[in-house]
Amino acid sequence: MTFGVGSTLRGLAALGLALCGAAFAGKAHQHGVARLDLAVDGGTVTIAVEMPLDALVGFERSPRTGAERQAAAAALARMRDGAALLRLDAAAQCKLVEARVEAPELERPAAAAPNGDKGDGHADLDATYTFACAQPARLATLEVGLFDAFRRVERVEVQAALPQGQRKAVLRRSAKVVQLAR
């Protein structure tokens, strides 16, 4: 079986994210803690975010009231605006080309939730963003806007798979920029 260069590079990016994600796989669900994996593959930057719904909207179940439904809709809309939440170096000339946001608990009515949705479990939001960058070699930083968008986010654990190697960082409100270049 033969693969073109594009499919091989996409496969490497997926592998990079999978390897980054494997480091998080054993970690417990923690309120206030988001996880962010970043992979650079040529001119493509892929960023995956996993975050407890509690950090997003203050509850981890289907919305029960009109106010909760409005809060959930607003939070999902903010999460879909990946270019505002994840600000890559302007010099790299990156444009958001795809945003996938999944939070099934927030997108269904409480009456439709399994087991009556008592709200006693844990639930996460999963988002994946793909950016196309004209100058990927100039990508030096990523500013993470999750702290500004969601007051309950206390920490973001970052893992990055870059052409020059892997990086790890822990971001807080006072330090929300990841240095990608050395």
HELIX and SHEET records of a PDB file:
HELIX    1   1 VAL A    5  ALA A   25  1                                  21    
HELIX    2   2 LEU A   53  VAL A   57  1                                   5    
HELIX    3   3 GLY A   66  ARG A   80  1                                  15    
HELIX    4   4 GLY A   82  LEU A   85  1                                   4    
HELIX    5   5 ALA A   90  ALA A   92  5                                   3    
HELIX    6   6 PRO A  104  GLU A  107  1                                   4    
HELIX    7   7 ALA A  110  ALA A  112  5                                   3    
HELIX    8   8 PRO A  114  GLY A  116  5                                   3    
HELIX    9   9 PRO A  136  ARG A  138  5                                   3    
HELIX   10  10 LEU A  146  ALA A  149  1                                   4    
SHEET    1   A 6 CYS A  94  GLU A 102  0                                        
SHEET    2   A 6 ASP A 124  CYS A 133 -1                                        
SHEET    3   A 6 THR A  44  PRO A  52 -1                                        
SHEET    4   A 6 VAL A  33  ASP A  41 -1                                        
SHEET    5   A 6 ARG A 155  LEU A 162  1                                        
SHEET    6   A 6 GLY A 165  ARG A 172 -1                                        
SHEET    1   B 3 LEU A  86  LEU A  88  0                                        
SHEET    2   B 3 THR A 141  VAL A 144 -1                                        
SHEET    3   B 3 VAL A 177  GLN A 179 -1                                        
END                                                                             
